[in-house]
């Protein structure tokens, strides 16, 4: 099979991205995202005046991305060395789903 694979987070406070599966990097992402869009103080965000306190989750998702597209060659996803797909959850209060769509022959 040759084609493309789309992986989409399907929620406004979640992300799908590609990177290395290394625990130190995962920790660094958490620290970096919290510096860029800290959860507290929640009253610093206008969005949180709607009754929710997840404005930071929306911003983190924007930074990390909504979806990834990968090529498929001979039935295999084309990853670079050490690349993997990750799902980032920034506001775990709602039920979420992920869309995986494969287009090809």
DRENMARMI-319885 format. One line per 4 residues: number of its first residue (from 1); for each residue x, y, z of C-alpha. Coordinates in nm, 4 decimals. Each point is the difference from the previous one (the first is absolute). Layout:
! DRENMARMI-319885
NUM = X/Y/Z  ...
This chain:
! DRENMARMI-319885
1 = 0.0000/0.0000/0.0000  0.1108/0.3521/-0.0835  -0.1732/0.3049/0.1434  -0.0414/0.2324/0.2932
5 = -0.1079/-0.0432/0.3611  -0.1668/0.2873/0.1835  -0.0102/-0.0082/0.3810  -0.2164/0.2720/0.1553
9 = -0.0623/0.0821/0.3666  -0.3708/0.0836/-0.0604  -0.0184/0.2324/0.2996  0.0927/0.3633/0.0540
13 = 0.2069/-0.0650/0.3160  0.1948/-0.3035/-0.1230  0.2878/-0.0390/-0.2423  0.1620/-0.2540/-0.2286
17 = 0.3675/0.0461/-0.0813  0.3115/-0.1903/-0.1051  0.3174/-0.0110/0.2040  0.2425/-0.2236/0.1885
21 = -0.1267/-0.2291/0.2785  0.2556/0.1073/0.2600  -0.1099/0.0654/0.3610  0.2222/0.3064/0.0420
25 = -0.1531/0.1564/-0.3093  -0.3531/-0.0711/0.1267  0.0889/0.1771/0.3258  0.1556/0.2919/-0.1894
29 = -0.3165/0.0384/-0.2081  -0.2132/0.0184/0.3150  0.2226/0.2698/0.1526  0.0273/0.1964/-0.3247
33 = -0.3745/-0.0037/-0.0673  -0.0781/0.1022/0.3568  0.2381/0.2968/-0.0348  -0.1608/0.1047/-0.3291
37 = -0.3597/-0.0476/0.1169  -0.0153/-0.0470/0.3772  -0.3190/-0.1440/0.1433  -0.0027/0.2465/0.2899
41 = -0.1065/0.2582/0.0682  -0.3147/-0.1040/-0.1830  -0.1437/0.3519/0.0250  0.2774/0.1217/-0.2331
45 = -0.1901/-0.1422/-0.2988  -0.3119/0.1612/-0.1444  -0.1209/-0.3403/-0.1255  -0.0264/-0.1208/0.3593
49 = -0.2721/0.2587/0.0667  -0.2360/-0.2353/-0.1869  -0.0062/-0.2314/0.3030  0.2850/-0.2297/-0.0984
53 = 0.3624/0.0110/0.1074  0.1668/-0.1610/-0.3013  0.1232/0.2958/-0.2077  0.3558/-0.1241/0.0458
57 = -0.0983/-0.3373/-0.1532  -0.1288/0.1746/-0.3124  0.3278/0.1913/-0.0363  0.2154/-0.3094/0.0604
61 = -0.1926/-0.1866/-0.2686  0.0597/0.2856/-0.2434  0.3730/-0.0187/0.0655  0.0245/-0.3795/-0.0310
65 = -0.2302/-0.0408/-0.2993  -0.3258/-0.1606/-0.0943  0.1085/-0.2831/-0.2267  0.2789/-0.1759/-0.1840
69 = 0.0151/-0.1490/-0.3480  0.2367/-0.2848/-0.0799  0.0897/-0.1609/-0.3288  -0.0623/-0.3727/-0.0395
73 = 0.2429/-0.1964/-0.2132  -0.0423/-0.3725/-0.0663  -0.2590/-0.0151/0.2798  0.2271/0.1577/0.2634
77 = -0.0156/0.3446/0.1587  0.3027/0.2061/-0.1032  0.1575/0.1166/0.3258  0.3430/0.1556/0.0350
81 = 0.2436/-0.1410/0.2560  -0.1520/0.0030/0.3501  -0.3241/0.1620/-0.1182  -0.3277/-0.1058/0.1576
85 = -0.3511/0.1422/0.0128  -0.1159/0.1422/0.3320  -0.3332/0.1131/0.1380  0.0200/0.3022/0.2303
89 = -0.2827/0.0477/0.2481  -0.0155/0.3466/0.1534  -0.3492/-0.0049/0.1579  -0.1088/-0.3486/0.1030
93 = -0.3527/0.0776/0.1135  -0.1802/-0.1037/-0.3177  -0.0223/-0.3243/-0.1909  0.2273/0.0195/-0.3063
97 = 0.0499/-0.1898/-0.3222  0.2703/-0.0223/-0.2650  -0.0648/-0.0226/-0.3732  0.2308/-0.2141/-0.2137
101 = -0.0720/0.0197/-0.3724  0.1986/-0.1871/-0.2642  -0.0163/0.1088/-0.3625  0.1720/-0.2026/-0.2676
105 = 0.0171/-0.3086/-0.2161
